[in-house]
Amino acid sequence: ETGVTQTPRHLVMGMTNKKSLKCEQHLGHNAMYWYKQSAKKPLELMFVYNFKEQTENNSVPSRFSPECPNSSHLFLHLHTLQPEDSALYLCASSQGPSGTYNEQFFGPGTRLTVL
Amino acid sequence: AQSVSQHNHHVILSEAASLELGCNYSYGGTVNLFWYVQYPGQHLQLLLKYFSGDPLVKGIKGFEAEFIKSKFSFNLRKPSVQWSDTAEYFCAVTSTTDSWGKLQFGAGTQVVVTP
């Protein structure tokens, strides 16, 4: 256990559905991240939040919409996804976003399948 | 463009053999370097990290890595592997001047240790 939890662990959805992924960290960290892990590709950073403020949107399509209501919770809202969006979505947190504070702790991920 | 390259996608070796995984990066300026491991069915875990100081870094489970600045490399080593080291290994890099802590990952190396 890293202190970062994600729900659900598995999700199957149709292209017209709307769903949300949830991440919660119990480490007292200030920065939270969403990554996408696809087969045979490097982890792709999607979003960064620091003190609840989104500081990075790595050219992610608008069908992915993040929300960070407080520094312990992070959501990823999904709508009208495509089959190529099927992947493992990882949440991470760190004490801060930069320098020696940037040791990131990862959750177990949500395995998303888009039909 | 910034990039992280891991030399091998798959490595198969026997127990007690030595392991070395290559990682090269292309970044301007100073960097923080990480190796993460993902055991089957588990979340990403930090093996070791380099921020500054001694370029030979020791991590958990007998792993070590050497930062060679002139070669832009951060290779991971273990003198004698065990079956339990079967996992996927990821090198990651962030620039110390990146205030938002964007970690760039390599594509990963799948390591299989046979009994």
Interface residues (C-beta under 8 A of the other chain):
Chain A: T2 V4 A31 Y33 K40 K41 P42 L43 L45 V48 N50 T55 E56 N58 L90 A92 S94 G96 P97 S98 G99 T100 Y101 N102 E103 Q104 F105 F106 G107 P108 G109
Chain B: V4 H9 N32 F34 Y36 Q42 H43 L44 Q45 L46 K49 F51 F90 A92 T94 T96 D98 S99 W100 G101 K102 L103 Q104 F105 G106 A107 G108
